[in-house]
Amino acid sequence: MTNDQKRALEQLTGEGVRFHYPMHRLTTYKVGGPVEAFWEAGDLGTLKKVIRYLSTAGIPYGVLGRGSNLLVKDNGIDGVMILLNGSLAVIDHNPGETHVWAGGGVHLTDLMNWCRQHGLSGLEFLAGIPGTVGGAVAMNAGAFGQEINERIETLQFVLPGGTAVEMNRSELKFSYRRLHMEEGRLVTKASFSLNRDTPEAVSAKMSGFFKTRKRTQPLEYPSAGSVFKNPPGAPFSTPGAGRLIENAGLKGKRIGGAEVSEKHANFIVNKGGATAKDILSLMDLVRLEVKRAAGIDLEPEIRVMGK
Ligand SMILES: Cc1cc2nc3c(=O)[nH]c(=O)nc-3n(C[C@H](O)[C@H](O)[C@H](O)COP(=O)(O)OP(=O)(O)OC[C@H]3O[C@@H](n4cnc5c(N)ncnc54)[C@H](O)[C@@H]3O)c2cc1C
């Protein structure tokens, strides 16, 4: 970005933009070099203006939630990273109704607490996923045989040109860990269709899912969750990614500060001081060894960004 572009961005955002911001502060892996500019958008109007400016000026931009599915490379990111906050991170609901609107920046933990308090059921499987609504929708987050898309009614997007549109579920296409959409689109709001239940029952389901996570996942170390997608047919005709990695004898394998978890082989954890390069090298090794042992190409689930 040129100095003029930086000044224009400061004017548009009311100086809320920070330059040369370390991405390791924004990702659950706690790795990643600096992004040229980081901005927390607080309202839809300003967000639309900024997206329009960035698109017209040809400045690359991306959006992140809690960075819980992201691996940012050590040399950082060109352009602008945007986080949704303020009125883009609120939950809205008409009393008596069973659907809820949540801003793209809402943390899933806050949505879980809200569902528990209001006795609304259907999203409990997300308990313990450390993301935002926007990130979970973009990734079609799922667990325990359920996916977030099953509960989505409508999404609001900001398009690369800076306009906001709403799309119904029938117009959306989801697949395993993916919402199909053009690059540069931001999910700013989602509405979910839920079922009425008692707060106690909703809470009990969430606790059950959370306990299973605690037992099976290495939550004590920084990670981005499952690194690889399960291959097609898993776990019936083919083992899941974790089992394939374990069968290849890779549990505990270490490069620098990155290690294939002993607890869950599809997690590569940061045991302290890992760089993105350590994690990427270990991912390459895992793919090579699984290909050699089982003849299967593992595809990354985590999104890699940067240079
Ligand atoms: C311990 C642990 C357990 C996990 N367990 C699960 C699990 O069970 N199931 C599962 O599916 N995932 C799991 N994950 C991965 C991750 O938490 C989810 O994918 C989560 O939904 C990502 O949300 P986020 O807000 O952190 O997205 P980020 O990691 O910040 O971003 C992920 C992708 O979404 C895009 N994105 C983010 N926000 C928006 C937006 N508003 N509009 C458009 N695109 C956007 C980003 O550009 C990026 O491409 C786990 C991660 C950890 C660390």
The ligand as an SDF file (V2000), in Angstrom:
LIG
                    3D

 53 58  0  0  0  0  0  0  0  0999 V2000
   -9.4980  -26.5240   19.3820 C   0  0  0  0  0  0  0  0  0  0  0  0
  -10.2350  -26.3430   18.0890 C   0  0  0  0  0  0  0  0  0  0  0  0
  -11.3230  -27.1610   17.7840 C   0  0  0  0  0  0  0  0  0  0  0  0
  -12.0070  -27.0220   16.5720 C   0  0  0  0  0  0  0  0  0  0  0  0
  -13.0540  -27.8360   16.3060 N   0  0  0  0  0  0  0  0  0  0  0  0
  -13.7420  -27.6960   15.1530 C   0  0  0  0  0  0  0  0  0  0  0  0
  -14.8510  -28.5590   14.8550 C   0  0  0  0  0  0  0  0  0  0  0  0
  -15.2390  -29.4220   15.6280 O   0  0  0  0  0  0  0  0  0  0  0  0
  -15.4980  -28.3700   13.6720 N   0  0  0  0  0  0  0  0  0  0  0  0
  -15.1270  -27.4050   12.7820 C   0  0  0  0  0  0  0  0  0  0  0  0
  -15.7780  -27.2830   11.7230 O   0  0  0  0  0  0  0  0  0  0  0  0
  -14.0790  -26.5900   13.0330 N   0  0  0  0  0  0  0  0  0  0  0  0
  -13.3870  -26.7060   14.1890 C   0  0  0  0  0  0  0  0  0  0  0  0
  -12.3120  -25.8820   14.4490 N   0  0  0  0  0  0  0  0  0  0  0  0
  -11.8760  -24.9100   13.4250 C   0  0  0  0  0  0  0  0  0  0  0  0
  -12.4830  -23.4900   13.5670 C   0  0  0  0  0  0  0  0  0  0  0  0
  -12.7130  -23.1790   14.9370 O   0  0  0  0  0  0  0  0  0  0  0  0
  -13.7860  -23.3440   12.7940 C   0  0  0  0  0  0  0  0  0  0  0  0
  -13.5940  -23.5590   11.4090 O   0  0  0  0  0  0  0  0  0  0  0  0
  -14.3890  -21.9390   12.9900 C   0  0  0  0  0  0  0  0  0  0  0  0
  -15.6840  -21.9320   12.4840 O   0  0  0  0  0  0  0  0  0  0  0  0
  -13.5760  -20.8360   12.3210 C   0  0  0  0  0  0  0  0  0  0  0  0
  -14.1030  -19.6090   12.7590 O   0  0  0  0  0  0  0  0  0  0  0  0
  -13.1960  -18.2930   12.8680 P   0  0  0  0  0  0  0  0  0  0  0  0
  -14.1240  -17.1750   13.1590 O   0  0  0  0  0  0  0  0  0  0  0  0
  -12.0850  -18.4920   13.8340 O   0  0  0  0  0  0  0  0  0  0  0  0
  -12.6540  -18.1950   11.3850 O   0  0  0  0  0  0  0  0  0  0  0  0
  -11.1670  -17.8090   10.9360 P   0  0  0  0  0  0  0  0  0  0  0  0
  -10.2450  -18.9040   11.3190 O   0  0  0  0  0  0  0  0  0  0  0  0
  -10.8410  -16.4460   11.3930 O   0  0  0  0  0  0  0  0  0  0  0  0
  -11.3550  -17.8280    9.3560 O   0  0  0  0  0  0  0  0  0  0  0  0
  -11.5510  -19.0470    8.6740 C   0  0  0  0  0  0  0  0  0  0  0  0
  -11.9530  -18.7600    7.2290 C   0  0  0  0  0  0  0  0  0  0  0  0
  -13.2270  -18.1270    7.2230 O   0  0  0  0  0  0  0  0  0  0  0  0
  -13.1340  -16.8560    6.5910 C   0  0  0  0  0  0  0  0  0  0  0  0
  -14.0110  -15.9370    7.3200 N   0  0  0  0  0  0  0  0  0  0  0  0
  -13.9500  -15.6060    8.6350 C   0  0  0  0  0  0  0  0  0  0  0  0
  -14.9290  -14.7350    8.9290 N   0  0  0  0  0  0  0  0  0  0  0  0
  -15.6130  -14.5070    7.7820 C   0  0  0  0  0  0  0  0  0  0  0  0
  -16.7180  -13.6790    7.4230 C   0  0  0  0  0  0  0  0  0  0  0  0
  -17.3390  -12.9070    8.3160 N   0  0  0  0  0  0  0  0  0  0  0  0
  -17.1190  -13.6690    6.1230 N   0  0  0  0  0  0  0  0  0  0  0  0
  -16.5110  -14.4360    5.1870 C   0  0  0  0  0  0  0  0  0  0  0  0
  -15.4670  -15.2420    5.4630 N   0  0  0  0  0  0  0  0  0  0  0  0
  -15.0230  -15.2720    6.7420 C   0  0  0  0  0  0  0  0  0  0  0  0
  -11.6790  -16.4380    6.6930 C   0  0  0  0  0  0  0  0  0  0  0  0
  -11.3480  -15.5070    5.6820 O   0  0  0  0  0  0  0  0  0  0  0  0
  -10.9850  -17.7820    6.5250 C   0  0  0  0  0  0  0  0  0  0  0  0
  -10.9090  -18.1420    5.1740 O   0  0  0  0  0  0  0  0  0  0  0  0
  -11.6050  -26.0070   15.6520 C   0  0  0  0  0  0  0  0  0  0  0  0
  -10.5280  -25.1770   15.9630 C   0  0  0  0  0  0  0  0  0  0  0  0
   -9.8480  -25.3280   17.1750 C   0  0  0  0  0  0  0  0  0  0  0  0
   -8.7010  -24.4040   17.4860 C   0  0  0  0  0  0  0  0  0  0  0  0
  1  2  1  0
  2  3  1  0
  2 52  2  0
  3  4  2  0
  4  5  1  0
  4 50  1  0
  5  6  2  0
  6  7  1  0
  6 13  1  0
  7  8  2  0
  7  9  1  0
  9 10  1  0
 10 11  2  0
 10 12  1  0
 12 13  2  0
 13 14  1  0
 14 15  1  0
 14 50  1  0
 15 16  1  0
 16 17  1  0
 16 18  1  0
 18 19  1  0
 18 20  1  0
 20 21  1  0
 20 22  1  0
 22 23  1  0
 23 24  1  0
 24 25  2  0
 24 26  1  0
 24 27  1  0
 27 28  1  0
 28 29  2  0
 28 30  1  0
 28 31  1  0
 31 32  1  0
 32 33  1  0
 33 34  1  0
 33 48  1  0
 34 35  1  0
 35 36  1  0
 35 46  1  0
 36 37  1  0
 36 45  1  0
 37 38  2  0
 38 39  1  0
 39 40  1  0
 39 45  2  0
 40 41  1  0
 40 42  2  0
 42 43  1  0
 43 44  2  0
 44 45  1  0
 46 47  1  0
 46 48  1  0
 48 49  1  0
 50 51  2  0
 51 52  1  0
 52 53  1  0
M  END
$$$$
